[in-house]
Amino acid sequence: MRERRQREKEERARGKEKAKEGALASRDKLEEECRSEILRRASQETEIDDETLYSVIDQVLSEKAKSCYLPLSDRGPLRRRLFDAFRRLDILQELLDDDSITEIMVNGHRNIYVERGGRVFRLDRSFENRQKLEDVIQQIVARVNRVVNESSPMVDARLPDGSRVNVVLPPVALEGPALTIRKFARTPITMEQMVEWGSIGAEVVEFLKVLVRARYNIFISGGTGSGKTTFLNALSQYIPDYERVITIEDSAELQLISQPDLVRLETRSGSRETTVTIRQLIRCSLRMNPDRIIVGEVRGEEALDMLQAMNTGHDGSLSTGHANSPSDMLMRLATMVLMGAELPLAAINNQIASAIDILVHLGKLRDGSRKILSVMEVGASENGKISLSPLYEFEETGMGASGRIKGRWKRKKAGLTNVCKLALAGLPDSI
């Protein structure tokens, strides 16, 4: 009896799954038929504006509703998807408009994954075909004057809202075009919001606020997706609005809305004659009378130019880099400098220790949350090693009812050793 009930239960589950698959297939078929008809009618016009396109879509949907069942609740979303397919980024547009989604990952035209709340989910939707996905990719990269094709199959780009885009095409991507979009908030996230979310403690915020105003050079490290760019944006809100700031990025992502005197520079890829690198932009920025230089991220030999800028009077500069820990970040910086110059390791470490005052390390925890894990003071270089003194460290205290990690930021020592910049800024040295 129990086995029969179990079989009946499994059969009902299979029946529901088949019904769901049938409904999805029917919906996709209807949407494809609508697209074909809209394309046929739109192609008869020499020029078609958004209003006319919506009119054509409404006509086609009304006709389809006479021949098949199309609930009113489905017509609105279908109307929007059809418009997105012709005027915007097809099925990606709906995902870009969803503020709960932080990352979009397309593995070939059939597989789309999204990240919500630190968790990755596969969507039950896909591109119509590979050509449609490639058209969307070309539309994205063309907006920022980038090129991607079989001879140059990899590119970094950005969307108008600042979202970061990475594209890899065949033959490098074996399963079809790979598209990854890292979304950013429509409005820059503030430190107050990060405190509310539990990403950083209020005491740590006040400490860093003083350091920024006293023009300490701060470097932000962390793994992929740990929130480095978001934190850099939030930290920059404490830069006085009378200072001249130059930002240098591979793909422009920073949103420094509080700076009236702001110059944003972005690299350019192309032929040897048209390529502009981060190294070139850093050197150029030194002639633009900056008070502060912000390098969005250092990945290679430009680390040397960044350190030299910090060491030649441009205090208060900020930058980020990928690393698993603060000590790993210092070693990576030394390695990156060696890519651009054959210098003794001792000289490189002295440059790093002299240039960077504070190292802030971020991490993405197992519950999907992003937190400031440590704030370190960078000391002198001795015996081939740069000393790091912890100022604040995040300590776990348990798990909340919602499965989120709870913790606190513990002060590890009385205060800064290097208080010279506090004195020069006329600030108390007792922070």
C-alpha positions in Angstrom: 0.0 0.0 0.0 2.8 2.4 1.0 4.7 1.6 -2.2 1.7 2.2 -4.4 1.0 5.6 -2.7 4.7 6.5 -3.3 4.4 5.6 -7.0 1.2 7.6 -7.4 2.9 10.6 -5.7 5.9 10.3 -8.1 3.6 10.0 -11.1 1.7 13.2 -10.1 5.0 15.0 -9.7 6.1 13.9 -13.1 2.8 14.9 -14.5 3.1 18.4 -13.0 6.6 18.7 -14.4 5.5 17.7 -17.9 2.6 20.2 -17.7 5.1 22.9 -16.7 7.4 22.1 -19.5 4.5 22.0 -21.9 3.3 25.5 -20.7 6.9 26.9 -21.1 7.2 25.4 -24.6 3.9 26.8 -25.6 4.8 30.3 -24.2 8.1 30.2 -26.0 6.5 29.2 -29.3 3.9 32.0 -29.0 6.6 34.5 -28.2 8.7 33.3 -31.2 5.6 33.6 -33.5 4.9 37.1 -32.3 8.5 38.2 -32.9 8.5 36.9 -36.4 5.3 38.7 -37.2 6.4 42.0 -35.6 9.7 41.7 -37.5 7.8 41.2 -40.8 5.6 44.2 -40.2 8.3 46.5 -38.9 10.6 45.7 -41.9 8.0 47.3 -44.1 8.6 50.6 -42.5 11.7 52.7 -43.4 11.9 54.1 -39.9 10.0 53.0 -36.8 10.0 54.8 -33.5 9.2 53.3 -30.0 5.5 54.4 -30.1 5.0 52.8 -33.5 6.8 49.6 -32.4 4.5 49.4 -29.4 1.5 49.9 -31.7 2.6 47.0 -33.9 3.2 44.8 -30.9 -0.3 45.5 -29.6 -1.8 44.7 -32.9 0.0 41.4 -33.1 -1.0 40.4 -29.5 -4.6 41.3 -30.2 -4.7 39.1 -33.2 -3.0 36.2 -31.4 -5.5 36.5 -28.5 -8.3 35.7 -31.0 -6.7 32.4 -32.1 -5.2 31.2 -28.8 -5.7 31.6 -25.1 -3.7 34.6 -23.9 -4.6 35.8 -20.3 -4.5 39.5 -19.7 -2.0 38.9 -16.9 0.4 37.4 -19.4 0.0 40.1 -22.1 1.8 42.9 -20.1 5.0 40.9 -19.5 4.9 39.5 -23.0 4.5 43.0 -24.5 7.5 44.2 -22.5 9.7 41.2 -23.5 8.8 41.7 -27.2 9.8 45.4 -27.0 13.0 44.5 -25.2 13.8 42.0 -28.0 13.8 44.8 -30.6 14.8 47.9 -28.8 16.9 46.9 -25.8 18.8 43.8 -24.6 16.2 41.1 -25.3 15.6 38.8 -22.3 18.5 40.3 -20.4 16.7 43.6 -20.0 14.1 42.1 -17.6 17.0 40.8 -15.5 18.8 44.1 -15.6 15.7 45.9 -14.4 15.4 43.5 -11.5 17.2 45.2 -8.6 17.4 41.9 -6.6 19.7 40.4 -9.2 23.4 41.2 -8.7 25.0 39.1 -11.4 23.9 37.6 -14.7 25.8 34.7 -16.3 25.1 33.5 -19.8 26.7 30.2 -20.8 25.8 29.9 -24.5 22.3 30.9 -25.7 20.6 28.1 -23.8 21.8 28.6 -20.2 21.2 31.7 -18.1 22.1 31.9 -14.4 21.6 34.8 -12.0 22.8 35.6 -8.5 20.3 36.7 -5.9 21.2 37.3 -2.2 24.5 35.6 -2.7 22.9 32.4 -4.2 23.1 31.3 -7.9 19.9 30.1 -9.7 19.3 28.9 -13.3 16.5 30.5 -15.2 13.9 28.6 -17.2 14.4 31.0 -20.1 17.0 31.2 -22.9 17.9 33.2 -26.0 16.0 32.3 -29.2 19.3 31.2 -30.9 23.0 31.8 -30.8 22.8 34.6 -33.3 20.4 36.6 -31.1 22.8 36.3 -28.2 25.7 37.5 -30.4 23.6 40.4 -31.6 23.0 41.5 -28.0 26.7 41.2 -27.3 27.7 43.4 -30.3 25.1 45.9 -29.2 26.6 46.1 -25.7 30.3 46.5 -26.8 29.5 48.9 -29.6 28.1 51.4 -27.1 31.5 51.8 -25.5 33.6 51.6 -28.7 34.9 48.1 -28.0 35.3 45.3 -30.5 34.9 41.6 -30.0 35.0 38.9 -32.7 36.8 35.6 -33.5 40.2 37.3 -33.9 39.7 39.2 -30.7 37.4 37.0 -28.7 37.6 38.6 -25.2 36.5 42.0 -24.1 35.5 44.0 -21.0 32.8 46.6 -21.4 30.1 48.3 -19.4 26.4 49.2 -19.6 25.1 52.8 -19.4 24.2 52.2 -15.7 27.8 51.3 -15.0 27.3 47.5 -14.8 30.5 45.6 -15.6 30.4 43.3 -18.7 32.8 40.5 -19.7 32.5 38.7 -23.0 34.2 35.6 -24.3 33.4 34.3 -27.8 34.2 31.0 -29.6 36.6 29.5 -30.4 37.8 30.4 -26.9 34.4 29.7 -25.3 33.7 26.1 -26.3 30.0 26.0 -25.5 29.1 29.2 -27.2 29.3 32.9 -26.3 29.9 33.5 -22.6 28.5 36.8 -21.2 28.9 37.9 -17.6 27.3 41.1 -16.2 28.1 42.4 -12.7 25.4 44.8 -11.8 25.7 47.8 -9.5 23.1 49.7 -7.6 21.2 52.4 -9.6 22.1 54.8 -6.9 25.5 54.6 -5.2 25.5 52.6 -1.9 26.4 54.8 1.1 28.4 53.8 4.2 25.2 54.3 6.2 23.5 51.6 4.1 26.5 49.2 4.6 26.3 49.7 8.4 22.5 49.0 8.2 23.2 45.8 6.2 25.9 44.6 8.7 28.7 44.9 6.1 30.8 47.2 8.4 30.6 48.5 11.9 29.8 52.2 12.7 33.0 52.6 14.7 35.1 51.4 11.7 33.2 53.8 9.4 34.1 56.8 11.7 37.7 55.6 11.8 38.0 55.4 8.0 36.2 58.7 7.6 39.0 60.4 9.5 41.7 58.6 7.5 40.2 59.7 4.2 40.0 63.3 5.2 43.5 63.2 6.6 44.7 62.0 3.1 45.9 58.5 4.0 46.6 56.3 1.0 44.1 53.4 1.3 44.2 50.2 -0.7 41.2 47.9 -0.8 41.7 44.1 -1.3 39.4 41.1 -1.6 38.3 38.2 -3.7 36.1 38.3 -6.8 32.6 39.6 -5.9 33.6 40.7 -2.4 32.3 44.2 -3.0 35.6 46.2 -3.5 34.1 48.6 -6.1 31.0 49.2 -4.0 33.1 49.9 -0.9 35.4 52.2 -2.8 32.4 54.2 -4.0 31.1 54.5 -0.5 34.5 55.5 0.9 35.0 58.2 -1.6 32.0 60.1 -0.2 34.3 61.4 2.5 36.6 63.1 0.1 36.1 66.9 0.5 34.1 68.3 -2.4 36.7 71.1 -3.0 39.4 68.6 -4.1 40.2 67.7 -7.7 39.8 63.9 -8.2 41.0 61.9 -11.2 39.6 58.3 -11.6 41.3 55.8 -13.8 39.6 52.5 -14.8 39.7 49.8 -17.3 35.9 49.9 -17.6 34.3 52.9 -15.9 32.3 51.7 -12.9 32.9 54.2 -10.1 30.1 56.6 -9.2 31.6 59.5 -7.4 28.5 61.7 -7.4 29.7 64.0 -4.6 32.8 65.4 -6.4 32.1 68.5 -8.6 35.8 68.7 -9.8 36.0 65.1 -11.2 37.8 63.8 -14.3 37.0 60.2 -15.3 39.5 58.4 -17.5 38.9 55.0 -19.1 41.3 52.7 -21.1 40.8 52.0 -24.7 41.6 48.8 -26.6 42.2 48.4 -30.3 45.2 48.5 -32.5 48.7 49.4 -31.3 48.0 53.0 -32.4 44.7 53.4 -30.6 45.2 51.4 -27.4 45.4 53.5 -24.2 46.5 51.6 -21.1 46.1 52.3 -17.4 49.8 53.0 -17.1 49.5 55.7 -19.7 46.4 57.2 -18.0 48.2 57.3 -14.6 51.1 59.1 -16.1 48.8 61.5 -17.9 46.8 62.2 -14.7 49.9 63.5 -12.9 49.9 66.4 -15.4 46.2 67.2 -14.6 46.9 68.8 -11.2 45.0 66.2 -9.2 44.5 66.3 -5.4 43.8 62.6 -5.4 44.1 59.8 -7.9 41.7 56.8 -7.7 42.7 53.7 -9.7 39.7 51.4 -10.0 41.7 48.2 -9.9 45.4 47.3 -10.5 46.0 44.0 -12.2 49.5 44.3 -13.7 52.5 46.5 -14.3 50.5 49.7 -13.7 51.0 49.0 -10.0 54.4 50.6 -10.2 53.0 53.8 -11.6 50.3 53.9 -9.0 52.8 53.4 -6.2 55.0 56.1 -7.6 52.1 58.5 -7.8 51.3 57.9 -4.1 54.9 58.5 -3.3 55.2 61.8 -5.1 52.8 64.0 -3.3 49.4 62.6 -4.3 48.3 61.6 -0.8 44.8 60.4 -0.2 44.8 58.2 -3.3 42.7 55.0 -3.4 42.8 51.8 -5.3 41.7 48.1 -5.2 43.1 44.7 -6.1 42.3 41.0 -6.0 43.8 38.9 -3.2 42.7 36.3 -0.6 44.3 38.1 2.4 46.1 41.4 3.2 49.5 39.7 3.2 48.7 38.1 -0.2 47.8 41.5 -1.5 51.2 42.9 -0.7 52.9 40.0 -2.4 50.7 40.4 -5.4 51.6 44.1 -5.6 55.3 43.2 -5.6 54.7 40.7 -8.4 52.8 43.2 -10.4 55.6 45.8 -10.0 58.1 43.2 -11.3 56.0 42.9 -14.5 56.9 46.4 -15.3 60.4 46.9 -14.0 63.4 44.7 -13.0 63.9 46.1 -9.5 65.3 44.4 -6.3 62.5 43.0 -4.2 63.7 45.0 -1.2 63.3 48.2 -3.2 59.8 47.2 -4.3 58.8 46.4 -0.8 60.1 49.8 0.4 58.0 51.5 -2.3 54.9 49.6 -1.2 55.4 50.3 2.5 56.1 54.0 1.8 53.1 54.4 -0.5 50.2 52.5 1.1 49.2 53.6 4.6 46.1 51.5 5.2 44.9 48.1 3.7 41.2 47.3 4.0 40.3 43.6 3.2 36.8 42.5 2.2 35.3 39.0 1.9 32.2 37.2 0.7 31.2 34.9 3.5 29.6 31.4 3.3 26.1 32.9 3.8 26.6 35.1 0.7 27.0 38.3 2.7 29.9 40.7 2.0 31.8 42.2 4.9 34.9 44.2 5.8 37.1 41.5 7.4 40.0 43.6 8.5 41.6 47.0 8.5 45.4 46.9 8.6 48.1 49.6 9.0 51.0 49.0 6.6 54.3 49.4 8.4 57.9 49.4 7.3 59.7 46.8 5.2 62.2 44.8 7.2 64.2 41.7 6.2 62.2 41.4 2.9 58.8 41.5 4.6 56.3 44.4 5.1 54.8 44.5 8.5 51.0 44.6 8.9 49.4 45.8 12.2 45.7 44.9 12.6 43.5 47.8 13.6 40.0 46.2 13.3 39.1 42.6 12.5 35.7 41.0 12.1 34.9 38.2 14.6 32.0 35.8 14.1 29.6 35.5 17.1 27.1 33.0 15.7 24.3 32.6 13.2 21.1 34.6 13.1 17.6 33.2 12.7 17.6 33.9 9.0 20.9 31.9 8.5 23.0 35.0 8.3 26.4 35.2 10.0 26.5 37.5 13.0 29.6 39.2 14.3 31.4 42.3 15.5 34.4 44.4 14.5 37.0 44.2 17.3 39.6 46.9 17.8 42.9 45.2 17.9 45.2 48.0 19.2 45.1 51.4 20.8 45.5 53.5 17.6 47.6 54.3 14.6 51.4 54.3 14.7 51.7 56.7 11.8 49.8 59.8 13.0 51.8 62.4 11.0 49.0 62.9 8.5 46.5 63.4 11.2 48.6 66.2 12.7 49.1 67.8 9.2 45.3 67.8 8.7 44.8 69.3 12.2 43.0 66.3 13.4 43.4 64.6 16.8 45.8 61.6 16.9 43.8 59.6 19.3 41.5 57.8 16.9 
